[in-house]
Amino acid sequence: MSGQGDDRQSAALRALARAKLHLVPGALARVPTGIGERFASPWAPVGVLQMQLRPFPNGLLEFWAAQEQGHVLMDSVDRGYVPGVQPWGRRVLDGVAHMALPDLVTGSRRPLVLVGYLLDHLLGCREVAGGAWLSDGGGMTPRWREVGGRLQELVSLGYGLGESEDHDTHSYFAEGLAAYCHDRRQLNVIDPLLERLLRRTVMSESFWAAEGGTCAY
């Protein structure tokens, strides 16, 4: 069974890389030499990000890969998560996390924080303009709206990792998701209620399996 699970995850990560993970041409040439040399090949940043996404359940990876919205652009600088339609070369992308290459190889949680913003928006309303993000109390199905409502309750309790000066519901979810992937035990100490909610929903394979026919594609 574990082999089948590994095969499914590898397939999901490949699909995600093809559809959603983009390396800006010339990006490696624009980073400090010491950073660029840490990537084994011109396309290595995509593989590095794929490794960081391995804690995610297969259902989440497959869902994300299947959506039209929710892209990652890897470049020399971090421009944050930008909702909405935006041009990129000859393409138009909808909902983009602009990720800095140095953050991928310095142990920073920032890449997964940016993915957290993207997923918060996607799970809340599939990134529909003006739609409520998951952490705003939104949700693309009734079960996801329950999750969104619970996130709102947790924010009101005053928990949080405190990495952003203006700590809002979006950063609460994004930073919490990144912390879960990096050190779940530490998150359980800092914010046990969020750790439990993520473990039972966003990061739960069984939750995604139950939702499969409703929201996966």
N, C-alpha and C positions, 0 to 999 in steps of 0.2 A: 504493500500500500504506500509506503514512504516513497518508493521509486516512482509510482504513478503520480504522487503529489508533487515530487520534484519536477517531473516532466510537465505537469500542468502549469506549475509556476514558471518554468523556463519559457514555455510557450506564451504565457501571459505577458512576461517581461519583454519578449521579442516583439509581440504585437504592440505593446505600449511604446517601445523604442521606435518602431516604424511609424506609428501614427502620431505620437505626442512629444517625443523627446528630440529636440533639435539643437544642433551645434551651429552657432553663427559662424559663417565662413570667415577665416582669418582671426578667430577669437584667440587661439593659442599664441599667435604672434604678438598679441597685444597685452599679454600678461608678463610679469617679471620672469626672467630666464629660469630662476630657481623653481618657480611654480610650473612653468611649461615642461621642464625636464622630468617632472614627477608623473607625467602622463606617458605611457609606453607607446602610444600611437596617436595620430590625429583624431581618431574616433574614440579613444579611450575614455574621455569624460562621460560619454553615454553609458559605458559599462560601469564606471564608478557609481553613477547615479542609480543604475539598475541594482547594484549591490546594496545601496542604502534603502532601496524600496523592498527588499526581500522580507522584512518583517510584516508587510501588508498581506492580508488574506488574499487568496486567489480570486475570490469573488469580487473584491474591490478592484484589483488590478484589471480584471476582465471588463468590469463595468466601465472603468475609466478609459480603457483603450477603445471601447465601442462608441463613446460619445463623440460628437462633432466638436464640442467645446473642451477647454482645459488643456492647454499646451505648456511646455517648458522650453524656454530659449536659454541656452547656456552661452554666456559671453564673458567679456573681461570684467564687467561691473554688474553690481546688483541694482536692479531698478524696481524691485518689489513685484508684487502680484498686481496686474492691471486688468480689471474686468473689461468686457466689451470687445468689439471688433477692432482689429488693428492690422495694418499692412506689414508683410514681411516678404521682401523681394517680390516675386510674382504671385505670392499667396496672400490670403487674408486669414488670420487666425482669430479665434474668439476665446477670450479669457486666457491670459498668458502670465506665467510666473517667469520673470526675468532673473536668472540665476547667475551668480558670479563663479567662474571657474576656480579661483583660489579657495572658495569656501568648500569645494568638493574634496580637497586634499589636505585641509588643515584641521580636521576634526570638528569643524563648526556644525552646529545644529541648524544653521540657517537654511540650507537646501530643503530640509524636511519641514521647516517652518513655512517656507514658501509653498511647498506642496500642500501643507495643511490649509493655507488660505484658499488655494485652488479647490481642494476637495470640499471645504466648508461651503463654498459657493455652489459647487456642482451638486452636492448632496442636498442642498437646500432647495434649489429650484432649477437644476440643470443649467445654471448660469443664464437664465432668462433675464433680460434687462428689467431692472426694477424689482425682481423677485427677492424674497427673503432668504438669506443664507441660513444654513442649518443652525448656527449658533445664535441667530436672530429669532429662533423659534420656528423657522421654516422647516421644510421637508418635502421631498418629492412624492412620498406616499404617506398614508396615515401612520405607519410604524415609524417612519423617519421623522414625522412631525412630533411624535412622542419623544424621540431622542432630542430634537431641537428644544422642546419644552423643558426637558430635564436639564439641558445645558444652561438654559436661562436661569433655572433655579440654582444651579451650582455657582454661577457667576454672582448671583445675589448674596451668596454666603460669604463672599470675600476671599475665596481661594484664588490661587494663581501663582505662576512662577516669577512674575515681576520683571521679565526681561524688557518689556516696553514701558516707556515713561507714561504713555497714555494707554492704560491697560483696558481694552474693550473686549466685547464678547468674541470678536474675530481673533484677536491675538490670544485670548484664553484658550480657544480650541486649537489654533495652529501650534502654539508653543507646547500645549499639553500633548498633542499627537506626536510632535517631534521628541518630546521627553519620553513618551511611551516607547518609541522605537529605539532610543539611545540607552535608556536605563529605566525599565519599567518598575523595578523595585524602588528606585529613588522617587519616581512619581508617586508610587503608592504611599510613601512616607509624607511627601509634600501635600498631595491632594488625593487621598484614597478614594474619594467618591468619583472623581474624574477617571482615575485608573480603572475602577470597576465598570463605569459606564462604557468607556472605550473597549475594554476587554469583552464586554457582553454584546456590543453592537458593531461599531465601525471596524474593529479589529477581530471580529468573530466570524470564522468561516461558516458556522451554523446559522448565524443571523443572515448572512448573505445567501446561503442556500435556501432559507425560508423565504427570502425576498425575491429569489431568482426570476420567476416568471413575471413578477410585477415591475421590477425596476432595472434588471441587468442590462437590457438592450433597448 
